[in-house]
Amino acid sequence: AQKITQTQPGMFVQEKEAVTLDCTYDTSDQSYGLFWYKQPSSGEMIFLIYQGSYDEQNATEGRYSLNFQKARKSANLVISASQLGDSAMYFCAFEDNYGQNFVFGPGTRLSVLP
Amino acid sequence: GAGVSQTPSNKVTEKGKYVELRCDPISGHTALYWYRQSLGQGPEFLIYFQGTGAADDSGLPNDRFFAVRPEGSVSTLKIQRTERGDSAVYLCASSLGTGDIQYFGAGTRLSVL
């Protein structure tokens, strides 16, 4: 079974600085997808960014980018120019080639300091 | 357009009672997912539907949990003989199809006393 590891239970970053949230995964699949979601205190899961395992370029969406290293099985989220509104839980998630076996990591709580 | 809607937002029940949680997906989304999220943890997959059929129900913890999606749109998660350990936030998500981006509702917070 696939497993997602997020080794940082909590992270602090100064406003306007960049921060990297780590995510590693364990799979024997060759084709799969990786997602990052943000969950503010309101509880709703907000999609941020997606990376397919065969995508040649790292995904970017505005201030979010994904540092994807397939050989190391890591898919770290980079948030540039942090804002106070970025304070939330961040979850890395995996899905297999068939769009199934959707697994979330334990999450990282990011706190942005003014 | 409207996002994924879940009702009720909060549900308090007594141990042993039956509860139903409703999810109204984004219009046109054929895939629908249910997750359970305990405090301080990531969401845990329960079941997913492609159209009216349950394509994967491997995450349902036991036979007290059941979900339906009779017309391929609204889904209901049903929990029989609730236990205190069932207390959690139940999240619903929908996507255009299998493997597409999942969009989540705000969840139903279930408290079993």
Interface residues (C-beta under 8 A of the other chain):
Chain A: I4 G33 F35 Y37 S42 G43 E44 M45 I46 F47 Y50 F91 A93 E95 Y98 G99 Q100 N101 F102 V103 F104 G105 P106 G107
Chain B: A31 Y33 Y35 Q41 G42 P43 E44 F45 Y48 A55 D56 V89 L91 A93 G97 T98 G99 D100 I101 Q102 Y103 F104 G105 A106 G107 R109
